[in-house]
């Protein structure tokens, strides 16, 4: 059933947003700041985030916008984020995992992980699980993972996340987004009764984002051709803002939200056995100092 976008009163609440310096993340940060929230922006570089901080501060209050820096392609930097966030705020009411990449060729991170998987899935897992104590202490709280309809073409095999054969950027993107949806649902199950909800928000096909900035030129040209059929970052952010703040979603968890309504995700995303094994495999792959 369709719903109009509803932004709840966020006065006194703290929202942590990755990918908040551009595109959907920036539009989300501005909307929540305008509703009274304090914003913690996770950025790769504080200097480059200055413009985004000013834009968000102009809508809300500059005193209520802070930046913590981390390269989410690095497990070590993702691991230290919860402590750094806890050092600048004493509560987290909303965590929005928005940062994502879509690359055209296989690139390894410092940890030996494929870049798409590292940013789109492993980083949200590490940051979210690391922030759970603060989220639970701040309950009622919400976790919103920004996903994609591309997950419907994905496949997840715990313990063997990168498929054999020639690398495909689209396949890696789809697979990582399916893993993120499954992680969201498993989170919702594990957090039942804690007052912390977890939902997936699909903004649709959005123009003007940095998501495909590393794709080959041919793919970027295809994106240009499809631009008339894409939505603006502000429109794409509406479902994220709704998931993060709408009063009527206060008790909703384990849902997939798109175009202001709750829909079903792919059949594979509801496999609870695979989701449990995925969680265990991810925890093992990301543990470390």
C-alpha positions as CSV (number, residue, x, y, z in Angstrom):
1,X,0.0,0.0,0.0
2,X,1.5,3.4,-1.1
3,X,2.2,6.0,1.6
4,X,3.1,9.6,1.3
5,X,6.6,10.5,2.5
6,X,6.5,11.3,6.2
7,X,9.5,12.8,8.0
8,X,9.2,12.3,11.8
9,X,10.4,14.8,14.3
10,X,14.1,14.1,14.8
11,X,14.8,16.7,17.5
12,X,17.4,15.3,19.9
13,X,18.2,12.3,17.7
14,X,21.5,11.4,16.1
15,X,21.8,10.0,12.6
16,X,25.1,8.4,11.4
17,X,25.2,8.3,7.6
18,X,27.9,6.8,5.3
19,X,28.2,8.2,1.8
20,X,26.7,11.4,3.2
21,X,28.8,13.8,1.2
22,X,27.0,13.4,-2.1
23,X,23.9,12.0,-3.9
24,X,21.4,10.1,-1.9
25,X,23.4,10.3,1.3
26,X,23.7,14.1,1.2
27,X,19.9,14.5,0.4
28,X,19.1,12.2,3.3
29,X,21.4,14.1,5.7
30,X,19.8,17.4,4.7
31,X,16.2,16.1,5.2
32,X,17.0,14.6,8.6
33,X,18.9,17.7,9.7
34,X,15.9,19.8,8.6
35,X,13.8,17.7,10.9
36,X,16.0,18.5,13.8
37,X,18.6,15.6,13.8
38,X,22.2,15.9,14.6
39,X,24.2,14.4,11.8
40,X,27.4,12.4,11.8
41,X,28.8,12.2,8.3
42,X,31.2,9.4,7.5
43,X,33.5,10.6,4.7
44,X,36.8,9.5,3.2
45,X,38.3,12.9,3.5
46,X,37.2,15.7,5.9
47,X,38.5,18.4,3.6
48,X,36.5,17.2,0.6
49,X,33.4,16.9,2.9
50,X,33.5,20.6,3.8
51,X,30.9,21.6,1.1
52,X,28.5,18.9,2.2
53,X,28.8,19.9,5.8
54,X,28.0,23.5,4.9
55,X,24.9,22.3,2.9
56,X,23.6,20.2,5.7
57,X,24.4,22.8,8.3
58,X,22.5,25.4,6.3
59,X,19.3,23.3,6.5
60,X,19.7,22.3,10.1
61,X,22.4,23.7,12.3
62,X,26.2,23.7,11.6
63,X,26.7,22.9,15.3
64,X,24.8,19.7,14.9
65,X,26.9,18.3,11.9
66,X,30.1,16.4,12.5
67,X,32.4,14.4,10.3
68,X,34.4,11.2,11.0
69,X,36.7,10.0,8.3
70,X,37.3,6.5,7.1
71,X,38.0,4.6,3.9
72,X,35.3,2.0,3.9
73,X,37.3,-0.2,1.6
74,X,39.6,-0.9,4.6
75,X,38.5,-3.3,7.3
76,X,40.8,-1.7,9.8
77,X,39.2,1.7,9.2
78,X,35.7,0.3,9.3
79,X,36.6,-1.4,12.6
80,X,37.7,1.8,14.3
81,X,34.7,3.8,13.2
82,X,32.3,2.7,16.0
83,X,34.8,4.0,18.7
84,X,35.4,7.2,16.8
85,X,31.7,7.8,16.5
86,X,31.2,7.0,20.1
87,X,33.8,9.6,20.9
88,X,31.8,12.5,19.3
89,X,28.2,11.5,20.2
90,X,26.8,9.7,23.2
91,X,23.9,8.0,21.3
92,X,23.0,6.8,17.8
93,X,19.3,6.7,17.0
94,X,19.7,6.0,13.3
95,X,22.4,4.3,11.3
96,X,22.2,4.6,7.5
97,X,24.6,2.6,5.4
98,X,24.4,4.4,2.1
99,X,28.0,4.3,0.8
100,X,28.4,2.0,-2.2
101,X,30.5,1.5,-5.4
102,X,30.0,-0.2,-8.7
103,X,33.3,-0.9,-10.5
104,X,34.0,-2.2,-14.0
105,X,37.2,-4.2,-13.3
106,X,38.4,-6.3,-10.4
107,X,40.3,-4.2,-7.8
108,X,41.6,-5.6,-4.6
109,X,41.6,-3.7,-1.3
110,X,44.4,-3.6,1.2
111,X,42.7,-6.7,2.8
112,X,42.7,-8.7,-0.4
113,X,39.0,-8.3,-0.8
114,X,37.2,-7.3,-4.0
115,X,36.4,-3.6,-3.8
116,X,32.7,-3.9,-4.6
117,X,32.2,-6.4,-1.8
118,X,34.4,-4.5,0.6
119,X,32.4,-1.3,0.4
120,X,28.9,-2.5,-0.4
121,X,28.7,-5.3,2.1
122,X,31.7,-5.9,4.4
123,X,31.9,-2.3,5.6
124,X,28.2,-2.1,6.5
125,X,28.5,-5.4,8.4
126,X,31.6,-4.3,10.4
127,X,30.2,-0.8,11.1
128,X,26.7,-2.0,12.1
129,X,27.8,-4.8,14.3
130,X,30.4,-2.5,16.0
131,X,27.7,0.1,16.7
132,X,25.1,-2.3,18.0
133,X,25.9,-1.6,21.7
134,X,25.4,2.1,21.2
135,X,22.3,1.6,19.0
136,X,20.8,-0.8,21.6
137,X,21.5,1.7,24.4
138,X,19.8,4.4,22.4
139,X,16.7,2.3,21.6
140,X,14.2,2.8,20.0
141,X,16.7,3.0,17.2
142,X,16.8,2.2,13.5
143,X,19.2,0.7,11.0
144,X,18.6,1.5,7.3
145,X,20.6,-0.3,4.6
146,X,20.5,1.3,1.2
147,X,20.0,-1.5,-1.3
148,X,19.3,-2.0,-5.0
149,X,16.9,-3.9,-7.2
150,X,20.1,-5.3,-8.7
151,X,20.0,-7.8,-5.8
152,X,17.3,-9.7,-7.7
153,X,20.0,-10.8,-10.2
154,X,22.4,-11.7,-7.4
155,X,23.6,-15.0,-5.9
156,X,25.2,-15.6,-2.5
157,X,27.3,-18.6,-1.5
158,X,28.6,-18.2,2.1
159,X,32.3,-19.0,2.3
160,X,32.7,-18.4,-1.4
161,X,31.3,-15.0,-2.1
162,X,33.3,-14.2,-5.2
163,X,32.1,-16.5,-8.0
164,X,34.6,-18.4,-10.1
165,X,35.3,-17.3,-13.7
166,X,36.0,-14.0,-15.3
167,X,35.2,-11.0,-13.1
168,X,31.9,-9.2,-13.8
169,X,31.4,-5.8,-12.2
170,X,27.6,-6.1,-12.5
171,X,27.6,-9.5,-11.0
172,X,29.7,-8.4,-8.1
173,X,27.4,-5.4,-7.5
174,X,24.3,-7.6,-7.7
175,X,25.7,-10.3,-5.4
176,X,26.9,-7.7,-2.8
177,X,23.6,-6.0,-2.7
178,X,21.8,-9.4,-2.2
179,X,24.2,-10.1,0.7
180,X,23.3,-6.7,2.1
181,X,19.5,-7.4,1.9
182,X,20.0,-10.8,3.6
183,X,22.2,-9.2,6.3
184,X,19.4,-6.7,6.9
185,X,16.8,-9.5,7.4
186,X,19.2,-11.5,9.7
187,X,19.8,-8.3,11.7
188,X,16.1,-7.9,12.2
189,X,15.7,-11.4,13.4
190,X,18.7,-11.1,15.8
191,X,17.6,-7.8,17.2
192,X,14.0,-8.8,17.9
193,X,12.9,-7.4,21.3
194,X,15.8,-4.9,21.6
195,X,14.0,-1.9,20.2
196,X,16.4,-1.7,17.3
197,X,14.9,-2.2,13.8
198,X,16.6,-3.0,10.6
199,X,15.1,-2.3,7.1
200,X,16.3,-2.2,3.5
201,X,15.6,0.9,1.5
202,X,15.7,0.8,-2.3
203,X,15.9,4.3,-3.8
204,X,15.5,3.1,-7.4
205,X,17.6,4.2,-10.4
206,X,19.2,7.5,-9.3
207,X,21.0,10.0,-11.5
208,X,23.8,12.3,-10.4
209,X,25.4,9.9,-7.9
210,X,29.1,8.9,-7.6
211,X,28.2,5.2,-7.6
212,X,29.5,4.3,-11.0
213,X,32.3,6.8,-11.2
214,X,34.9,4.1,-11.8
215,X,32.9,2.2,-14.5
216,X,34.3,2.0,-18.0
217,X,33.2,4.8,-20.3
218,X,30.8,2.5,-22.3
219,X,28.8,1.8,-19.1
220,X,28.8,5.5,-18.2
221,X,27.4,6.3,-21.7
222,X,24.6,3.8,-21.1
223,X,23.9,5.6,-17.9
224,X,23.7,8.9,-19.8
225,X,21.2,7.4,-22.2
226,X,19.0,6.2,-19.4
227,X,19.1,9.5,-17.5
228,X,15.6,10.6,-18.5
229,X,14.3,7.5,-16.8
230,X,16.2,8.0,-13.5
231,X,15.1,9.9,-10.4
232,X,16.9,12.7,-8.7
233,X,19.0,12.0,-5.6
234,X,16.4,13.9,-3.5
235,X,13.6,11.7,-4.8
236,X,15.7,8.6,-4.3
237,X,16.4,9.7,-0.7
238,X,12.8,9.9,0.2
239,X,12.4,6.2,0.9
240,X,15.6,6.3,3.0
241,X,14.3,9.3,5.0
242,X,11.0,7.6,5.5
243,X,12.6,4.4,6.7
244,X,14.8,6.4,9.1
245,X,12.1,8.7,10.6
246,X,8.5,8.0,9.7
247,X,6.5,7.5,12.9
248,X,4.3,4.8,11.3
249,X,7.5,2.6,10.7
250,X,8.6,2.7,14.3
251,X,7.9,-1.0,14.8
252,X,8.6,-2.1,11.3
253,X,11.6,-4.4,10.9
254,X,12.9,-6.8,8.3
255,X,11.1,-4.9,5.5
256,X,12.1,-4.0,2.0
257,X,10.9,-0.5,1.1
258,X,10.7,1.0,-2.3
259,X,8.8,4.0,-3.8
260,X,7.2,4.7,-0.4
261,X,5.8,1.2,0.0
262,X,6.8,-2.2,1.4
263,X,7.4,-4.8,-1.3
264,X,8.9,-8.3,-1.4
265,X,12.5,-8.7,-2.3
266,X,13.9,-11.6,-4.3
267,X,13.0,-15.2,-3.2
268,X,16.7,-15.9,-2.5
269,X,16.9,-13.0,0.0
270,X,14.5,-14.9,2.4
271,X,16.6,-18.0,2.8
272,X,17.3,-17.9,6.5
273,X,19.8,-20.8,6.5
274,X,22.0,-19.1,3.9
275,X,21.6,-15.8,5.8
276,X,22.9,-17.4,9.0
277,X,25.8,-19.0,7.3
278,X,26.5,-15.7,5.5
279,X,26.7,-14.0,8.8
280,X,29.1,-16.5,10.3
281,X,31.3,-16.4,7.2
282,X,31.4,-12.6,7.2
283,X,32.2,-12.5,10.9
284,X,35.1,-14.8,10.3
285,X,36.3,-12.9,7.2
286,X,36.2,-9.5,9.0
287,X,37.6,-10.3,12.4
288,X,41.0,-9.0,13.2
289,X,42.9,-6.3,15.1
